[in-house]
Amino acid sequence: MVINLDTGAAGVSNDLVAMVKALGDGEKFKQDAFFFCGFPSEAPNESLMWACQKYVDMKNDGNDDEAVKVRLISELEKAAEKGSGLKENMNITSSKAEIDAILAAKDRL
């Protein structure tokens, strides 16, 4: 998914919410794959998963809580800094592109 920053504010917001939701869903998948299936995935990031969920819930409720956005950005930055311990060709669940795209548009969250 690509965030089109040239669309109106509502379009960017919808794209960001969808991307954050997909990122959180991906972390949930990593959790299941890592612990239950022995899938070659990176370790799940529960803090990022919950920060994504809180952000999506906030947006779905029509709220705008700065603390929720700050926590999400913080978790995204930590995840980007940490990276993956797996070789790129072995990581079937990489979320680097999504994290980078959301961080590039963090002022629009």
N, CA and C atoms as a LAMMPS dump frame, in Angstrom:
ITEM: TIMESTEP
0
ITEM: NUMBER OF ATOMS
327
ITEM: BOX BOUNDS ff ff ff
-5.0000000000000000e+02 5.0000000000000000e+02
-5.0000000000000000e+02 5.0000000000000000e+02
-5.0000000000000000e+02 5.0000000000000000e+02
ITEM: ATOMS id mol type element x y z
1 1 1 N 0.842 -1.174 0
2 1 2 C 0 0 0
3 1 3 C 0.887 1.237 0
4 2 1 N 0.458 2.225 -0.764
5 2 2 C 1.189 3.476 -0.866
6 2 3 C 0.304 4.589 -0.335
7 3 1 N 0.884 5.493 0.417
8 3 2 C 0.14 6.639 0.911
9 3 3 C 0.313 7.76 -0.095
10 4 1 N -0.779 8.185 -0.697
11 4 2 C -0.738 9.267 -1.678
12 4 3 C -0.883 10.584 -0.923
13 5 1 N 0.225 11.284 -0.733
14 5 2 C 0.223 12.531 0.029
15 5 3 C -0.359 13.69 -0.77
16 6 1 N -0.677 13.476 -2.047
17 6 2 C -1.257 14.527 -2.872
18 6 3 C -2.778 14.572 -2.774
19 7 1 N -3.382 13.57 -2.152
20 7 2 C -4.839 13.57 -2.003
21 7 3 C -5.205 14.498 -0.854
22 8 1 N -6.461 14.745 -0.702
23 8 2 C -6.933 15.598 0.384
24 8 3 C -6.654 14.972 1.733
25 9 1 N -6.856 15.748 2.773
26 9 2 C -6.574 15.289 4.14
27 9 3 C -7.321 14.011 4.486
28 10 1 N -8.584 13.915 4.06
29 10 2 C -9.37 12.712 4.374
30 10 3 C -8.784 11.481 3.691
31 11 1 N -8.328 11.634 2.448
32 11 2 C -7.736 10.506 1.733
33 11 3 C -6.455 10.037 2.374
34 12 1 N -5.605 10.973 2.765
35 12 2 C -4.354 10.623 3.443
36 12 3 C -4.664 9.948 4.766
37 13 1 N -5.599 10.494 5.519
38 13 2 C -5.958 9.919 6.811
39 13 3 C -6.471 8.492 6.65
40 14 1 N -7.334 8.279 5.655
41 14 2 C -7.859 6.927 5.419
42 14 3 C -6.747 5.971 5.025
43 15 1 N -5.826 6.426 4.169
44 15 2 C -4.694 5.592 3.774
45 15 3 C -3.825 5.245 4.979
46 16 1 N -3.572 6.229 5.842
47 16 2 C -2.74 5.99 7.028
48 16 3 C -3.404 5.004 7.978
49 17 1 N -4.694 5.185 8.225
50 17 2 C -5.408 4.271 9.12
51 17 3 C -5.359 2.854 8.558
52 18 1 N -5.581 2.715 7.259
53 18 2 C -5.541 1.386 6.628
54 18 3 C -4.151 0.776 6.74
55 19 1 N -3.111 1.59 6.541
56 19 2 C -1.753 1.062 6.613
57 19 3 C -1.384 0.687 8.049
58 20 1 N -1.781 1.503 9.014
59 20 2 C -1.502 1.185 10.421
60 20 3 C -2.253 -0.083 10.822
61 21 1 N -3.501 -0.221 10.362
62 21 2 C -4.262 -1.438 10.663
63 21 3 C -3.575 -2.662 10.069
64 22 1 N -3.133 -2.552 8.819
65 22 2 C -2.446 -3.675 8.173
66 22 3 C -1.15 -4.02 8.902
67 23 1 N -0.434 -3.006 9.374
68 23 2 C 0.8 -3.237 10.129
69 23 3 C 0.499 -3.973 11.428
70 24 1 N -0.534 -3.541 12.146
71 24 2 C -0.934 -4.223 13.382
72 24 3 C -1.37 -5.656 13.122
73 25 1 N -2.126 -5.852 12.039
74 25 2 C -2.551 -7.21 11.667
75 25 3 C -1.337 -8.078 11.328
76 26 1 N -0.347 -7.474 10.684
77 26 2 C 0.885 -8.202 10.357
78 26 3 C 1.647 -8.621 11.599
79 27 1 N 1.669 -7.754 12.605
80 27 2 C 2.335 -8.111 13.859
81 27 3 C 1.589 -9.247 14.557
82 28 1 N 0.264 -9.244 14.464
83 28 2 C -0.535 -10.331 15.039
84 28 3 C -0.229 -11.639 14.304
85 29 1 N -0.111 -11.559 12.972
86 29 2 C 0.238 -12.743 12.19
87 29 3 C 1.616 -13.26 12.6
88 30 1 N 2.572 -12.347 12.775
89 30 2 C 3.917 -12.754 13.198
90 30 3 C 3.859 -13.471 14.53
91 31 1 N 3.018 -12.96 15.427
92 31 2 C 2.879 -13.589 16.741
93 31 3 C 2.386 -15.023 16.579
94 32 1 N 1.348 -15.203 15.789
95 32 2 C 0.812 -16.546 15.566
96 32 3 C 1.826 -17.438 14.858
97 33 1 N 2.435 -16.927 13.799
98 33 2 C 3.39 -17.719 13.017
99 33 3 C 4.619 -18.081 13.835
100 34 1 N 5.119 -17.126 14.585
101 34 2 C 6.336 -17.326 15.373
102 34 3 C 6.133 -18.361 16.466
103 35 1 N 5.021 -18.256 17.176
104 35 2 C 4.811 -19.127 18.327
105 35 3 C 4.121 -20.447 18.013
106 36 1 N 3.279 -20.458 16.986
107 36 2 C 2.481 -21.654 16.755
108 36 3 C 2.893 -22.485 15.549
109 37 1 N 3.478 -21.85 14.556
110 37 2 C 3.724 -22.551 13.295
111 37 3 C 5.19 -22.8 12.992
112 38 1 N 6.081 -22.126 13.671
113 38 2 C 7.489 -22.243 13.343
114 38 3 C 7.824 -21.603 12.014
115 39 1 N 6.962 -20.686 11.549
116 39 2 C 7.172 -19.964 10.296
117 39 3 C 8.447 -19.152 10.356
118 40 1 N 9.148 -18.964 9.244
119 40 2 C 10.312 -18.082 9.241
120 40 3 C 9.864 -16.619 9.247
121 41 1 N 9.627 -16.115 10.419
122 41 2 C 9.219 -14.716 10.541
123 41 3 C 10.062 -14.08 11.629
124 42 1 N 10.089 -12.762 11.627
125 42 2 C 10.795 -12.096 12.708
126 42 3 C 9.947 -12.181 13.967
127 43 1 N 10.561 -11.928 15.094
128 43 2 C 9.83 -11.983 16.357
129 43 3 C 8.727 -10.934 16.341
130 44 1 N 7.57 -11.266 16.858
131 44 2 C 6.474 -10.302 16.876
132 44 3 C 6.792 -9.135 17.803
133 45 1 N 6.285 -7.99 17.469
134 45 2 C 6.489 -6.786 18.248
135 45 3 C 5.152 -6.425 18.881
136 46 1 N 4.936 -6.917 20.103
137 46 2 C 3.65 -6.693 20.763
138 46 3 C 3.393 -5.225 21.057
139 47 1 N 4.436 -4.482 21.409
140 47 2 C 4.25 -3.054 21.683
141 47 3 C 3.758 -2.329 20.435
142 48 1 N 4.341 -2.659 19.293
143 48 2 C 3.904 -2.044 18.042
144 48 3 C 2.499 -2.503 17.691
145 49 1 N 2.204 -3.764 17.892
146 49 2 C 0.879 -4.296 17.598
147 49 3 C -0.188 -3.536 18.396
148 50 1 N 0.049 -3.343 19.692
149 50 2 C -0.933 -2.656 20.536
150 50 3 C -1.004 -1.168 20.221
151 51 1 N 0.114 -0.54 19.881
152 51 2 C 0.099 0.877 19.508
153 51 3 C -0.71 1.069 18.223
154 52 1 N -0.557 0.16 17.277
155 52 2 C -1.343 0.217 16.042
156 52 3 C -2.827 0.067 16.347
157 53 1 N -3.151 -0.905 17.188
158 53 2 C -4.558 -1.15 17.521
159 53 3 C -5.187 0.057 18.214
160 54 1 N -4.463 0.668 19.149
161 54 2 C -4.975 1.851 19.857
162 54 3 C -5.226 2.996 18.866
163 55 1 N -4.303 3.175 17.915
164 55 2 C -4.46 4.236 16.916
165 55 3 C -5.693 3.982 16.05
166 56 1 N -5.842 2.763 15.562
167 56 2 C -6.991 2.424 14.716
168 56 3 C -8.29 2.596 15.507
169 57 1 N -8.321 2.128 16.739
170 57 2 C -9.511 2.291 17.579
171 57 3 C -9.838 3.774 17.771
172 58 1 N -8.804 4.586 18.041
173 58 2 C -8.993 6.018 18.235
174 58 3 C -9.628 6.639 16.988
175 59 1 N -9.077 6.316 15.81
176 59 2 C -9.604 6.878 14.568
177 59 3 C -11.022 6.39 14.291
178 60 1 N -11.272 5.113 14.544
179 60 2 C -12.613 4.566 14.327
180 60 3 C -13.646 5.211 15.238
181 61 1 N -13.206 5.634 16.423
182 61 2 C -14.102 6.304 17.375
183 61 3 C -14.26 7.786 17.075
184 62 1 N -13.504 8.285 16.075
185 62 2 C -13.591 9.69 15.711
186 62 3 C -12.838 10.61 16.651
187 63 1 N -11.901 10.068 17.413
188 63 2 C -11.13 10.859 18.366
189 63 3 C -9.774 11.243 17.787
190 64 1 N -9.103 12.158 18.469
191 64 2 C -7.765 12.59 18.066
192 64 3 C -6.945 12.798 19.334
193 65 1 N -6.336 11.729 19.817
194 65 2 C -5.57 11.745 21.066
195 65 3 C -4.082 11.806 20.748
196 66 1 N -3.464 12.922 21.073
197 66 2 C -2.049 13.124 20.763
198 66 3 C -1.168 12.064 21.411
199 67 1 N -1.504 11.628 22.617
200 67 2 C -0.707 10.612 23.318
201 67 3 C -0.689 9.292 22.55
202 68 1 N -1.805 8.928 21.947
203 68 2 C -1.881 7.692 21.159
204 68 3 C -0.982 7.822 19.928
205 69 1 N -1.004 8.976 19.281
206 69 2 C -0.159 9.191 18.094
207 69 3 C 1.322 9.198 18.469
208 70 1 N 1.659 9.835 19.581
209 70 2 C 3.058 9.878 20.015
210 70 3 C 3.557 8.472 20.319
211 71 1 N 2.732 7.658 20.973
212 71 2 C 3.134 6.281 21.283
213 71 3 C 3.337 5.478 19.997
214 72 1 N 2.429 5.637 19.039
215 72 2 C 2.562 4.918 17.77
216 72 3 C 3.856 5.323 17.067
217 73 1 N 4.114 6.61 16.974
218 73 2 C 5.335 7.083 16.313
219 73 3 C 6.568 6.545 17.026
220 74 1 N 6.543 6.56 18.341
221 74 2 C 7.673 6.04 19.119
222 74 3 C 7.911 4.563 18.824
223 75 1 N 6.859 3.779 18.803
224 75 2 C 6.995 2.343 18.528
225 75 3 C 7.457 2.1 17.09
226 76 1 N 6.965 2.9 16.149
227 76 2 C 7.408 2.78 14.758
228 76 3 C 8.891 3.097 14.636
229 77 1 N 9.329 4.16 15.309
230 77 2 C 10.744 4.543 15.254
231 77 3 C 11.636 3.478 15.881
232 78 1 N 11.181 2.896 16.994
233 78 2 C 11.953 1.807 17.621
234 78 3 C 12.056 0.611 16.681
235 79 1 N 10.941 0.264 16.04
236 79 2 C 10.932 -0.879 15.125
237 79 3 C 11.834 -0.615 13.918
238 80 1 N 11.806 0.605 13.41
239 80 2 C 12.648 0.947 12.26
240 80 3 C 14.124 0.891 12.63
241 81 1 N 14.433 1.36 13.823
242 81 2 C 15.831 1.352 14.287
243 81 3 C 16.331 -0.067 14.525
244 82 1 N 15.472 -0.883 15.107
245 82 2 C 15.856 -2.262 15.433
246 82 3 C 16.064 -3.106 14.179
247 83 1 N 15.16 -2.941 13.223
248 83 2 C 15.243 -3.76 12.013
249 83 3 C 14.912 -5.211 12.316
250 84 1 N 15.28 -6.076 11.405
251 84 2 C 15 -7.501 11.534
252 84 3 C 16.293 -8.27 11.732
253 85 1 N 16.221 -9.309 12.517
254 85 2 C 17.377 -10.171 12.716
255 85 3 C 17.529 -11.218 11.627
256 86 1 N 16.583 -11.237 10.701
257 86 2 C 16.601 -12.232 9.632
258 86 3 C 17.187 -11.653 8.35
259 87 1 N 17.786 -12.516 7.549
260 87 2 C 18.218 -12.088 6.223
261 87 3 C 16.977 -11.681 5.439
262 88 1 N 17.117 -10.664 4.62
263 88 2 C 15.961 -10.136 3.883
264 88 3 C 15.226 -11.219 3.096
265 89 1 N 15.957 -12.124 2.444
266 89 2 C 15.299 -13.157 1.647
267 89 3 C 14.665 -14.258 2.503
268 90 1 N 14.937 -14.275 3.791
269 90 2 C 14.336 -15.261 4.688
270 90 3 C 13.152 -14.692 5.46
271 91 1 N 12.95 -13.393 5.395
272 91 2 C 11.918 -12.738 6.186
273 91 3 C 10.653 -12.565 5.353
274 92 1 N 9.725 -13.491 5.529
275 92 2 C 8.49 -13.434 4.746
276 92 3 C 7.485 -12.457 5.33
277 93 1 N 7.782 -11.882 6.472
278 93 2 C 6.829 -10.994 7.132
279 93 3 C 7.404 -9.604 7.371
280 94 1 N 8.335 -9.184 6.559
281 94 2 C 8.955 -7.878 6.748
282 94 3 C 7.921 -6.764 6.639
283 95 1 N 7.99 -5.809 7.55
284 95 2 C 7.081 -4.669 7.524
285 95 3 C 7.854 -3.361 7.373
286 96 1 N 9.098 -3.457 6.922
287 96 2 C 9.948 -2.278 6.8
288 96 3 C 9.335 -1.227 5.882
289 97 1 N 8.821 -1.625 4.748
290 97 2 C 8.255 -0.662 3.797
291 97 3 C 7.069 0.084 4.406
292 98 1 N 6.206 -0.637 5.109
293 98 2 C 5.042 -0.012 5.737
294 98 3 C 5.471 0.951 6.84
295 99 1 N 6.422 0.523 7.654
296 99 2 C 6.908 1.387 8.736
297 99 3 C 7.516 2.656 8.157
298 100 1 N 8.339 2.514 7.133
299 100 2 C 8.963 3.677 6.5
300 100 3 C 7.915 4.622 5.914
301 101 1 N 6.881 4.072 5.271
302 101 2 C 5.838 4.902 4.66
303 101 3 C 5.038 5.658 5.719
304 102 1 N 4.702 4.988 6.804
305 102 2 C 3.935 5.655 7.872
306 102 3 C 4.789 6.74 8.518
307 103 1 N 6.052 6.437 8.78
308 103 2 C 6.931 7.446 9.379
309 103 3 C 7.123 8.641 8.459
310 104 1 N 7.148 8.414 7.156
311 104 2 C 7.294 9.52 6.206
312 104 3 C 6.101 10.469 6.253
313 105 1 N 4.952 9.955 6.68
314 105 2 C 3.731 10.76 6.759
315 105 3 C 3.275 10.989 8.205
316 106 1 N 4.193 10.851 9.16
317 106 2 C 3.805 10.9 10.572
318 106 3 C 3.148 12.214 10.982
319 107 1 N 3.468 13.3 10.293
320 107 2 C 2.833 14.576 10.627
321 107 3 C 1.363 14.619 10.224
322 108 1 N 0.923 13.612 9.472
323 108 2 C -0.48 13.542 9.042
324 108 3 C -1.298 12.543 9.851
325 109 1 N -0.682 11.877 10.833
326 109 2 C -1.41 10.864 11.611
327 109 3 C -2.59 11.444 12.344
